[in-house]
Amino acid sequence: MKLVIMTRPTFFVEEDKILDALFNEGLDDLHLYKPDSSPVYLERLLSLLPEDEYKRMTVHNHYYLKNEFKLGGIHIDDPLAEKPDGYKGNITRTCTDLSQLKAMKKKSKYVFLKNIFDSVTDESETATFSPLELSEATRKGLIDKHVYAMGGMTLDRIKTVKEMGFGGVVICGDLWNRFDIHNGADFRQILSYFNQLRQAAR
């Protein structure tokens, strides 16, 4: 099972050091998600990271950075949006509707199926699928190795979504909540937790 780490939506002081450390611990797939930020700040973050890590990153929103930094691909969050004109390269997508999943998989390297569980960090984002609906989607082959579970993902839930047939899991709040972005300097707890996530996803 694949493990995807998504960045916090906002920047913080130690972010480049933590991301570099995560890559050194074996992170293969990082999603750069900074939806409301100026791309200049994302350029700065990338410039602080080693170039050999760029190919393991997928960027949301600021798609021009894919070519500028030779990133691994782009991610389209809006289920109805088309790929940028003339774009060539890996595309991943977010899906919120099981009826769209089959078509989305055909034009994506993999798809995030969103809101599997209640969000860890945002009370307004709640689970939108029942266990029965997910089980049926797996039975029909809609959920497979190209579909990654997103929303409320924690270490304890990895086994559950693996048994459901998902090919990957997207972790965000459950990891970043283990570091105080305002006062923290020691991020060993994040690295330790990341390694637990990796073990569980194997």
Secondary structure, 3 states (H helix, E strand, C coil): CEEEEECCCCCCCCHHHHHHHHHHCCCCCEEECCCCCCHHHHHHHHHCCCHHHHHHEEEECCCHHHHHCCCCEEEECCCCCCCCCCCCCEEEEEECCHHHHHHHHHCCCCEEECCCCCCCCCCCCCCCCCHHHHHHHHHCCCCCCCEEEECCCCHHHHHHHHHHCCCEEEECHHHHCCCCCCCCCCCHHHHHHHHHHHHHHC
